[in-house]
Amino acid sequence: MGIELPYFPLDMGTSPATSILDTALFREFRTAFQLATGLTVDIGASSGFRIPEGAPRFCHMMDLSDSSCEICRETHAVMQNAATDTAHTMECFAGMTSTTIPVKVRGVTVGFLQAGHVFLGKKSTMHFEKLRRFGRRHGLDPDAIIRALQSTTTTDSSRYAAAVQLVRVFARQIPDFLSIAPVSYPAVERALRMIREDLEKSWTLTGVARAVNMNPSYFSDVFHKTTGVTFSTHLANLRVDKACKMLEATSLRISEIAYACGFRSISQFNRRFKQSIGRSPREVRLAGAS
């Protein structure tokens, strides 16, 4: 195939799942899978938790509240524990079905492919009203929750089973494409986790480099090699991404969202937001309400 994947040392605390996620092989499979099935697929580490990139808007809204995010975290842990050796499918509290498929390299589970986040069969209006009340209790916009759920994909069980089988076949192929050149930087992965967990903090390249015991100049170089962008660009993109979700899922003022995401002024927020999204925060909020 001519596609080269990185080697994954299994005893050095690195994240093979993160490395696979960034490969051309996985990107091509994810695009083809979505076009063919209408469903999403993502890969997650065998420890830790994050909302899958391609998950429905509702799932990303859950990430905006500590208490609601904890519910997703618990579901994620249950699925991973049940999928140590084989695929596991379950329905979350919101009524969406997902499947977790283990990725094994040399007999060790190094990550999990995650597919689904769909409704099997018709969506229940009564269930939606229950989730509207749930959103209100957790400080989320109930109307935004309903809009997000209504836009979530629906499929039937036979089509879903066929899609999951495609992912299982892909998971078995991953070890065959491993390269022998190590390319991961555990310190950068630690830095990325630190930033994502506390976006509102006043992060600087020098401060983060020191926190992971690296020379700032060298850290800047390997950070760019790992992420493909500079530290400041990556940080701004993470903050803008969180702001987009908050604009759609909460009724907070735009200024409150800007500061909650780590921006130190409204002008800085508006400038970075427009550079990343091509639209203003107000335009994004209006589009989410339509």
Backbone torsions as a table, in degrees:
resi	resn	phi	psi	omega
1	MET	NA	-25.4	177.3
2	GLY	82.2	7.6	180.0
3	ILE	-99.6	128.0	-175.4
4	GLU	-108.6	125.5	177.3
5	LEU	-103.9	155.5	179.6
6	PRO	-73.0	155.7	174.3
7	TYR	-79.8	144.3	-176.7
8	PHE	-116.5	98.0	174.7
9	PRO	-66.0	124.2	-169.9
10	LEU	-87.8	-1.2	-175.4
11	ASP	-125.9	24.2	-175.6
12	MET	-118.2	11.6	177.8
13	GLY	74.3	15.1	179.1
14	THR	-85.3	174.7	-178.5
15	SER	-117.2	94.3	177.2
16	PRO	-57.7	-34.8	-179.1
17	ALA	-59.9	-41.8	178.7
18	THR	-62.7	-40.8	-180.0
19	SER	-65.0	-42.6	178.5
20	ILE	-63.6	-40.7	-178.8
21	LEU	-56.4	-33.4	-175.5
22	ASP	-89.9	3.8	-176.6
23	THR	-88.2	154.7	176.2
24	ALA	-62.4	-36.5	-179.3
25	LEU	-57.9	-49.6	-178.4
26	PHE	-67.9	-41.9	179.7
27	ARG	-59.6	-41.9	179.9
28	GLU	-66.6	-41.5	178.8
29	PHE	-64.7	-44.6	-178.0
30	ARG	-60.5	-43.0	179.5
31	THR	-64.4	-46.7	-179.3
32	ALA	-65.0	-40.2	179.9
33	PHE	-62.1	-44.0	-179.2
34	GLN	-66.8	-40.8	178.9
35	LEU	-65.6	-37.7	-176.3
36	ALA	-78.8	-33.9	-172.6
37	THR	-114.0	-19.8	-173.8
38	GLY	78.9	5.8	-178.1
39	LEU	-109.0	167.9	179.9
40	THR	-106.5	156.0	173.6
41	VAL	-142.0	141.2	-179.3
42	ASP	-143.6	171.9	176.6
43	ILE	-129.9	137.0	-179.2
44	GLY	-126.1	158.2	179.7
45	ALA	-70.8	161.2	179.2
46	SER	-77.8	-1.6	172.3
47	SER	-143.5	157.3	-178.4
48	GLY	85.5	178.1	-175.9
49	PHE	-151.9	139.5	168.5
50	ARG	-153.0	152.0	176.5
51	ILE	-69.8	127.6	179.8
52	PRO	-55.8	141.5	-176.2
53	GLU	-54.6	-42.9	-175.8
54	GLY	-90.3	10.0	-178.2
55	ALA	-66.0	156.0	179.0
56	PRO	-59.2	161.8	179.9
57	ARG	-56.2	-36.7	-178.9
58	PHE	-57.3	-43.1	-178.9
59	CYS	-62.8	-40.5	179.1
60	HIS	-68.6	-31.6	175.4
61	MET	-63.2	-38.0	179.6
62	MET	-60.1	-28.1	-177.7
63	ASP	-73.4	-8.7	-176.0
64	LEU	-86.9	-13.6	179.8
65	SER	-120.5	131.5	-178.4
66	ASP	-58.7	-42.6	-176.1
67	SER	-71.0	-41.0	179.3
68	SER	-71.6	-36.0	178.1
69	CYS	-63.0	-34.2	-179.9
70	GLU	-63.8	-33.0	177.5
71	ILE	-64.2	-44.5	177.4
72	CYS	-64.1	-39.4	-180.0
73	ARG	-60.9	-41.9	-179.9
74	GLU	-67.0	-41.1	177.9
75	THR	-62.4	-43.0	178.9
76	HIS	-58.9	-43.8	-178.9
77	ALA	-65.5	-40.8	178.8
78	VAL	-61.5	-44.0	-178.1
79	MET	-66.0	-42.0	179.5
80	GLN	-65.2	-41.6	179.7
81	ASN	-63.0	-34.5	-178.7
82	ALA	-81.5	-15.4	-174.9
83	ALA	-109.0	25.9	-178.3
84	THR	-59.5	-40.6	-176.1
85	ASP	-113.5	-24.5	-177.6
86	THR	-147.2	165.9	-177.5
87	ALA	-62.3	146.8	179.2
88	HIS	-134.8	130.0	180.0
89	THR	-115.1	137.5	176.6
90	MET	-153.9	164.5	179.0
91	GLU	-103.9	131.6	-179.6
92	CYS	-82.5	175.1	-176.8
93	PHE	-61.5	-23.6	-179.2
94	ALA	-84.3	-4.3	177.7
95	GLY	94.0	4.7	179.4
96	MET	-92.0	143.1	-179.8
97	THR	-98.5	135.8	177.9
98	SER	-138.9	159.0	178.1
99	THR	-131.2	135.9	176.9
100	THR	-110.8	127.3	-176.5
101	ILE	-122.2	122.2	-178.0
102	PRO	-70.6	144.5	173.4
103	VAL	-109.2	118.9	-176.3
104	LYS	-112.5	134.2	175.1
105	VAL	-125.5	119.5	-177.6
106	ARG	53.5	39.4	175.8
107	GLY	82.8	-2.2	-178.5
108	VAL	-108.0	132.8	176.5
109	THR	-74.4	115.5	-175.8
110	VAL	-108.1	-4.7	-179.9
111	GLY	177.3	179.9	-178.8
112	PHE	-137.2	129.1	170.1
113	LEU	-80.4	136.0	-176.5
114	GLN	-123.4	120.5	-178.5
115	ALA	-126.1	155.4	174.3
116	GLY	114.3	-118.3	-170.5
117	HIS	57.6	50.5	-177.8
118	VAL	-132.4	161.7	172.6
119	PHE	-93.4	131.8	174.6
120	LEU	-96.9	111.9	-176.7
121	GLY	89.6	-163.3	-174.8
122	LYS	-74.7	149.9	176.0
123	LYS	-84.9	137.5	-176.6
124	SER	-90.4	123.7	177.2
125	THR	-63.2	-39.1	179.4
126	MET	-63.6	-38.2	179.0
127	HIS	-66.7	-38.3	178.7
128	PHE	-61.6	-39.8	179.6
129	GLU	-65.6	-35.1	176.0
130	LYS	-63.4	-41.2	180.0
131	LEU	-73.0	-27.9	173.8
132	ARG	-61.5	-44.6	178.3
133	ARG	-65.8	-37.6	177.0
134	PHE	-59.3	-46.6	-179.9
135	GLY	-60.2	-41.4	-179.4
136	ARG	-62.7	-40.9	-179.7
137	ARG	-65.3	-29.1	-175.8
138	HIS	-102.2	15.3	175.0
139	GLY	76.0	19.7	178.6
140	LEU	-103.0	156.6	-178.6
141	ASP	-74.1	112.4	-176.8
142	PRO	-59.5	-39.8	-179.5
143	ASP	-66.6	-37.0	177.8
144	ALA	-65.6	-36.2	177.9
145	ILE	-62.7	-45.5	-179.4
146	ILE	-63.9	-42.5	178.6
147	ARG	-61.2	-41.1	-179.0
148	ALA	-66.0	-42.5	-179.9
149	LEU	-66.8	-37.4	179.8
150	GLN	-66.5	-26.8	-179.8
151	SER	-88.7	-4.2	-179.1
152	THR	-72.8	142.2	-176.3
153	THR	-62.6	142.1	173.7
154	THR	-120.1	138.5	177.4
155	THR	-146.0	176.1	177.5
156	ASP	-101.5	166.0	-171.4
157	SER	-65.6	-35.5	-178.0
158	SER	-69.8	-42.1	177.4
159	ARG	-64.9	-38.4	-179.9
160	TYR	-65.1	-43.2	179.7
161	ALA	-61.0	-39.1	178.7
162	ALA	-66.4	-39.6	178.9
163	ALA	-64.4	-42.2	178.9
164	VAL	-62.7	-37.5	179.0
165	GLN	-63.0	-37.5	176.2
166	LEU	-59.6	-42.8	-179.3
167	VAL	-67.2	-38.4	179.2
168	ARG	-63.3	-40.2	178.2
169	VAL	-64.6	-43.1	179.2
170	PHE	-62.2	-41.2	-179.6
171	ALA	-59.2	-35.5	-179.2
172	ARG	-72.9	-20.2	-178.1
173	GLN	-85.9	-20.3	-172.8
174	ILE	-55.1	-48.7	-178.5
175	PRO	-59.7	-26.3	-177.7
176	ASP	-69.0	-15.9	-175.5
177	PHE	-108.8	14.1	-177.5
178	LEU	-71.8	139.2	176.7
179	SER	-93.2	178.3	179.6
180	ILE	-110.0	6.4	-177.4
181	ALA	-101.2	112.9	179.0
182	PRO	-69.3	134.3	-177.2
183	VAL	-134.9	4.4	-174.4
184	SER	-88.5	154.1	-180.0
185	TYR	-126.0	96.5	-177.6
186	PRO	-55.9	-35.6	-178.9
187	ALA	-64.0	-37.4	178.4
188	VAL	-67.7	-39.8	177.9
189	GLU	-62.8	-39.2	177.0
190	ARG	-64.6	-40.7	179.4
191	ALA	-62.8	-43.1	179.7
192	LEU	-62.5	-40.0	178.0
193	ARG	-64.7	-42.7	179.4
194	MET	-58.4	-46.2	-177.3
195	ILE	-65.2	-47.8	-177.4
196	ARG	-61.5	-33.6	-176.3
197	GLU	-79.4	-13.5	-177.0
198	ASP	-148.3	61.7	-172.7
199	LEU	-63.6	-29.4	-175.8
200	GLU	-75.6	-9.1	179.8
201	LYS	-69.8	151.8	-179.9
202	SER	-79.9	76.9	-177.8
203	TRP	-75.3	141.2	170.7
204	THR	-128.6	155.0	179.2
205	LEU	-58.1	-45.4	-178.9
206	THR	-62.5	-43.3	-179.3
207	GLY	-64.0	-42.3	-179.6
208	VAL	-68.9	-41.3	179.4
209	ALA	-59.3	-44.0	179.3
210	ARG	-65.7	-35.9	-179.4
211	ALA	-64.2	-27.4	179.0
212	VAL	-107.1	16.1	174.2
213	ASN	60.1	48.3	177.1
214	MET	-129.5	151.1	172.6
215	ASN	-64.7	131.8	-176.5
216	PRO	-55.3	-40.3	-178.6
217	SER	-66.6	-44.0	179.4
218	TYR	-68.1	-40.1	178.1
219	PHE	-59.6	-43.1	178.6
220	SER	-58.3	-41.1	-178.0
221	ASP	-67.5	-49.1	-177.1
222	VAL	-73.0	-27.8	176.7
223	PHE	-63.7	-43.1	178.9
224	HIS	-65.5	-39.9	178.7
225	LYS	-64.4	-36.0	-176.7
226	THR	-76.5	-43.6	-173.4
227	THR	-100.3	-19.7	-178.3
228	GLY	86.2	-2.4	178.8
229	VAL	-138.1	169.4	178.1
230	THR	-74.1	165.1	179.3
231	PHE	-59.0	-47.3	-176.9
232	SER	-64.5	-38.1	178.9
233	THR	-66.9	-43.3	-179.9
234	HIS	-63.1	-43.5	-179.9
235	LEU	-62.0	-45.0	179.6
236	ALA	-63.3	-40.2	-179.8
237	ASN	-64.3	-40.4	177.9
238	LEU	-62.7	-42.0	-178.6
239	ARG	-68.3	-40.4	178.6
240	VAL	-65.6	-39.9	179.1
241	ASP	-61.3	-44.4	177.9
242	LYS	-64.6	-39.9	179.7
243	ALA	-62.1	-40.8	178.1
244	CYS	-58.0	-44.8	-179.2
245	LYS	-65.1	-40.3	-179.5
246	MET	-69.7	-34.9	177.5
247	LEU	-62.4	-36.2	-179.0
248	GLU	-82.3	-33.4	-168.7
249	ALA	-103.6	-11.3	-178.8
250	THR	-127.9	166.9	176.7
251	SER	-104.9	15.7	178.3
252	LEU	-61.5	150.2	175.7
253	ARG	-65.2	154.0	-178.5
254	ILE	-59.8	-38.3	179.0
255	SER	-64.7	-38.1	178.6
256	GLU	-65.3	-40.0	179.0
257	ILE	-65.1	-41.7	-179.4
258	ALA	-57.3	-48.4	-177.9
259	TYR	-71.8	-33.4	178.8
260	ALA	-65.9	-24.0	-179.0
261	CYS	-95.6	2.6	174.2
262	GLY	100.9	1.2	177.2
263	PHE	-79.7	142.6	-174.0
264	ARG	-96.9	-6.3	176.4
265	SER	-155.1	155.0	179.7
266	ILE	-67.5	-36.8	-179.2
267	SER	-64.9	-41.3	177.4
268	GLN	-63.3	-43.1	179.7
269	PHE	-60.7	-50.3	-178.6
270	ASN	-61.3	-40.5	-178.4
271	ARG	-65.8	-49.4	-179.4
272	ARG	-64.3	-39.9	-178.8
273	PHE	-61.7	-46.8	-179.0
274	LYS	-65.8	-37.2	178.7
275	GLN	-63.7	-39.8	-175.8
276	SER	-81.8	-40.3	-171.3
277	ILE	-101.4	-28.2	-176.0
278	GLY	85.3	1.0	177.3
279	ARG	-135.7	163.1	178.3
280	SER	-83.5	160.8	177.2
281	PRO	-56.9	-39.3	-179.7
282	ARG	-63.7	-39.0	178.9
283	GLU	-64.8	-39.3	179.3
284	VAL	-65.7	-41.7	179.4
285	ARG	-64.7	-42.8	179.8
286	LEU	-64.3	-39.4	179.3
287	ALA	-65.8	-37.9	179.5
288	GLY	-69.1	-25.2	-178.6
289	ALA	-85.6	-12.2	-176.1
290	SER	-83.3	NA	NA
